[in-house]
Amino acid sequence: MSKKKFYLIGFLITIACAFIPYPYGEKLESQQSTGFPAQVFDFYTIDKFQFGFQLLGFIFNFFFFYFFFFLLVKLSSKFFGKKNL
């Protein structure tokens, strides 16, 4: 696999995981946080609907999934003997 495919897979999985409810941290009744493994979005409903975007959480998630899939392919090629990297 090329690096471009790892970037694309990492980006798509990051977008998909950005809407998983974030289970950690302090929670308020009017706030909902989403993102896995790091928090990406905050939704507030105090006076009106607002949201916040955590750029560092998004970048962390992207590189987390990029390296996860890179290592997964590298280890699978080592165990199964395929030389596709």
Summary of the structure (lengths in Angstrom):
residues: 85
radius of gyration: 16.6
end to end distance: 6.1
largest distance: 58.6
contacts: 208
relative contact order: 0.17
helix: 48%
strand: 18%
